[in-house]
């Protein structure tokens, strides 16, 4: 069976983006965040903004978009919990997104930060957004232009048209255990999935879930997304099929959006992300966990 991307315009390459630089309707965002993994601190990682690297060099015309500071709840128990939909739309509007703008998102090291923002935009009903394939890493490797000029866009106008089924909580994840019509997928590494590592508290995974690591969906050399055929094969091997509801989780709802983005691109119709993921699940002793 031949596979193709459902919305090829939602994945843009460096040449196509470079040709559009200077387009007044274009909004380019550097979404980079770094997770600095720690031991014996009681937390799985320290969050570090990618703003310093943005200031060192970014795609010309790109604004830095701070996921934690601008698009997440500041007082939430877990990192990166999304804002309520109306507030999320307001935050994106302040950043310059509006009904007549086109958005390109990129990050460094891994595309999961860009896909997180893409999924948030889709959740509030904004569909004219694309991921830069290969991110800033490939852009720079290809010798494309880099700027140090700060960028800020004029505010846009955006009203949330929420798609509530794109996110789930622990209740839906618990109900999915043993339900053959639902496939739960863990986007974390194999050692986290198996319970070899206890980064998030109790080691292990949500019972019955399969593992499609987000890192396996990206070519490690070029940072490009894998082909539609490779992505489809990875999901099929884990039991994720277009006819099932697929619930994606990870450590904090970030890596899971890369899996979800590619499922959507492959034509899966019923895909969601567990926002708090293992940052919540592993710390709640009332919730079941599975190892091995």
C-alpha positions in Angstrom: 0.0 0.0 0.0 1.3 3.4 -1.0 1.1 6.1 1.7 1.2 9.9 1.3 0.8 12.9 3.5 -2.8 14.1 3.9 -1.8 17.8 3.9 1.6 18.1 2.2 1.4 21.8 2.6 1.7 21.3 6.4 5.3 20.2 5.9 7.5 22.8 4.2 11.1 22.4 3.2 13.9 25.0 3.5 13.9 26.0 -0.2 10.2 26.7 -0.2 10.4 28.7 3.0 13.4 30.7 1.8 11.5 31.6 -1.4 8.7 33.1 0.8 10.8 35.1 3.2 9.5 38.7 3.3 5.9 37.7 2.6 3.9 40.0 4.8 1.3 37.4 5.5 3.9 34.9 6.8 4.5 34.3 10.5 7.6 32.2 11.3 8.1 31.0 14.9 11.2 29.5 16.5 9.6 27.2 19.1 12.8 25.7 20.6 12.8 24.4 24.2 15.5 22.3 25.9 14.9 19.7 28.6 17.9 19.3 30.8 17.5 15.9 32.5 18.4 15.8 36.1 19.0 13.2 38.8 18.0 13.3 42.4 16.2 16.6 42.2 12.6 15.3 42.5 11.8 16.5 39.0 12.3 14.8 35.6 14.0 17.7 34.0 14.8 21.4 34.0 13.1 23.5 31.3 15.4 25.8 29.4 14.1 28.3 26.9 15.7 28.3 23.4 15.6 32.1 23.3 19.4 32.5 23.8 20.0 30.4 20.7 17.4 32.3 18.8 19.2 35.6 19.6 22.5 34.0 18.4 20.9 33.2 15.0 17.5 32.5 13.5 15.6 32.3 10.3 15.2 35.9 8.9 11.8 37.2 9.9 11.2 34.6 12.7 9.9 35.5 16.1 10.7 33.5 19.2 7.6 31.9 20.7 8.1 30.8 24.3 6.0 27.6 24.8 6.3 27.6 28.6 5.9 31.4 29.2 3.4 32.3 26.5 1.3 29.2 25.8 1.3 27.2 29.0 -0.4 27.5 32.4 2.0 29.1 34.8 0.6 27.5 38.0 -0.1 24.1 36.7 1.1 21.0 38.6 2.9 19.7 35.5 4.9 21.6 32.9 3.5 22.7 29.5 -0.2 22.3 30.4 -2.1 24.2 27.7 -4.0 27.4 28.4 -7.8 27.3 28.1 -8.8 27.7 24.4 -9.9 31.4 24.5 -6.7 32.4 26.3 -4.7 30.3 23.9 -6.2 32.1 20.9 -5.4 35.4 22.6 -1.8 34.4 23.2 -1.3 33.4 19.6 -3.0 36.7 18.5 -0.6 38.7 20.6 2.2 36.8 18.9 0.9 37.9 15.5 -1.3 35.1 14.3 -4.6 36.1 12.7 -7.2 34.8 10.3 -5.2 35.9 7.2 -1.8 34.8 8.3 0.1 31.7 7.4 2.3 30.1 10.1 5.6 28.2 9.8 7.0 26.6 12.9 10.4 25.2 13.6 12.6 24.1 16.4 16.2 22.9 17.0 17.3 19.4 17.8 13.9 17.8 17.4 10.7 18.8 15.7 8.5 17.9 18.7 8.5 21.5 19.9 7.2 22.7 16.6 4.6 19.9 16.4 3.4 20.8 19.9 2.6 24.4 18.8 1.1 23.0 15.6 -1.2 20.8 17.6 -2.2 23.7 19.9 -3.1 25.8 16.8 -5.2 23.0 15.3 -6.9 22.5 18.7 -8.1 26.1 18.6 -9.3 25.7 15.0 -6.3 27.3 13.1 -5.3 25.1 10.2 -3.0 27.3 8.1 0.3 26.2 9.8 3.2 24.1 8.6 6.3 22.4 10.2 9.7 23.2 8.7 11.1 19.8 7.8 14.6 19.4 9.3 14.1 22.5 11.5 16.8 25.0 12.1 19.5 22.3 12.1 18.9 21.5 8.4 18.3 25.1 7.5 21.7 26.0 8.8 23.4 22.9 7.4 22.1 23.8 3.9 23.7 27.3 4.2 20.5 29.2 4.2 20.4 32.8 5.6 20.5 33.4 9.3 19.7 36.7 11.1 20.2 38.1 14.6 17.6 40.8 14.1 14.8 40.6 16.7 11.4 40.2 15.3 7.9 41.1 16.6 4.8 40.9 14.6 1.8 43.2 14.9 -1.0 41.6 16.9 -3.5 39.5 15.0 -7.2 38.7 15.5 -8.0 35.1 16.4 -11.1 33.5 17.9 -10.9 30.0 19.3 -13.0 27.3 17.5 -12.0 24.6 19.9 -11.7 20.9 18.8 -12.1 19.3 22.3 -11.4 15.8 21.2 -7.7 16.6 20.4 -6.7 16.4 24.0 -7.6 13.9 26.8 -6.9 13.5 30.5 -6.3 10.7 32.8 -9.9 9.7 32.9 -10.0 8.9 29.2 -6.6 7.1 29.4 -7.9 5.0 32.2 -11.1 4.1 30.3 -9.1 3.1 27.3 -7.3 0.3 29.1 -8.6 -3.0 27.7 -10.8 -1.2 25.1 -10.0 -2.9 21.7 -11.3 0.1 19.8 -8.7 2.4 21.3 -4.9 2.3 20.9 -2.8 4.1 23.5 0.7 5.0 22.3 3.7 6.0 24.3 6.1 8.4 22.4 8.9 8.1 25.0 12.0 6.1 24.6 12.0 2.3 24.9 13.8 2.4 28.3 11.1 4.7 29.7 8.3 2.6 28.2 9.7 -0.6 29.6 10.3 0.9 33.1 14.1 0.6 32.9 14.2 4.3 33.7 12.1 6.0 36.4 12.4 9.6 35.3 8.8 10.5 35.9 8.3 8.8 39.3 7.0 5.3 39.2 8.7 3.4 36.4 6.7 2.0 33.6 3.8 2.8 31.2 0.1 3.1 31.0 -1.1 -0.6 30.9 -1.8 -1.9 27.5 0.0 0.9 25.7 2.4 0.4 22.8 5.6 2.3 22.0 6.3 4.4 19.0 9.2 6.7 20.2 9.0 10.2 18.7 12.7 10.0 18.1 12.2 7.1 15.7 10.0 9.2 13.5 12.9 11.6 12.6 16.0 10.9 10.6 18.8 11.4 13.1 21.3 12.8 10.5 19.1 15.2 8.6 16.4 15.9 11.3 13.8 15.4 8.5 10.6 13.5 9.3 10.6 9.9 8.1 8.7 9.0 5.0 4.9 8.3 5.0 5.6 4.6 4.4 8.0 4.4 7.4 5.7 6.3 9.7 2.7 4.2 8.7 4.7 1.0 9.3 5.8 2.1 12.7 2.2 2.9 13.8 0.8 -0.3 12.3 3.4 -2.4 14.1 2.2 -0.8 17.4 -1.5 -1.6 16.6 -2.4 2.0 15.6 -4.8 1.9 12.7 -6.8 4.8 11.0 -10.1 3.2 12.1 -9.2 3.3 15.9 -9.1 6.1 18.3 -5.5 6.7 19.1 -4.4 8.3 22.4 -0.8 9.5 22.4 1.2 10.3 25.5 4.8 10.9 26.6 6.3 12.7 29.6 4.5 16.0 29.3 2.5 16.1 26.1 5.3 17.3 23.8 6.8 14.2 22.1 3.3 12.8 21.8 2.4 15.6 19.4 5.0 14.4 16.9 3.3 11.0 16.8 -0.1 12.7 16.6 1.0 15.1 13.9 2.1 12.2 11.7 -1.0 10.1 12.4 -3.1 13.1 11.3 -0.9 13.4 8.2 -1.5 9.7 7.4 -5.3 10.2 7.5 -6.1 9.0 11.0 -9.4 10.6 11.9 -9.6 10.2 15.7 -6.3 11.2 17.3 -5.7 12.9 20.7 -2.8 13.8 23.1 -2.8 13.2 26.9 -1.5 16.6 28.0 -0.1 15.8 31.4 1.1 12.4 30.4 3.5 10.5 32.6 4.3 13.7 34.6 0.8 13.2 36.1 0.2 9.4 35.7 3.4 8.2 37.3 2.9 10.4 40.3 -0.6 9.3 41.0 -0.5 6.1 43.1 -4.2 5.4 42.3 -3.5 4.9 38.6 -2.3 1.5 37.3 1.2 1.1 35.8 2.9 -1.6 33.9 6.5 -2.6 33.5 8.5 -5.0 31.4 
